């Protein structure tokens, strides 16, 4: 089952930044700074100003994780933070494709009889996490 994830809104970006600041700051302004579409998906870099924490870049797209970067770091422009973000996502994707859950499960269970059952449950949970969107989806996985 494929779920449609709607475009993120200004309110989504505001909530994300304030949540990442542990609700200790308030967003004063946020605007889409630049749009990119060179990976087959629209990616937006937002320019966000807060009252306490300073300024941030927020990079987001419909099917890619939203991520926050301080403008006080080494990201001088929307283009630079986008390039860093795409490089980071590529490295994470490559690292995850090399990771074998079976090896981890066998190592922690010392290859005893629980390994196949544990592996089956972990695969089931991973599938549920990949398709979860709402808070309730994640809560039901925990239960």
Secondary structure by P-SEA (a helix, b strand, c coil): cbbbbccccaaaaaaaaaaaacccccccccccccccccccbbbbbbbbbcccccbbbbbbcccbbbbbbbcccccccaaaaaaaaaaaaaaaaaaaaaccaaaaaaaaaccccaaaaaaaaaaaaaaaaaacccaaaaaaaac
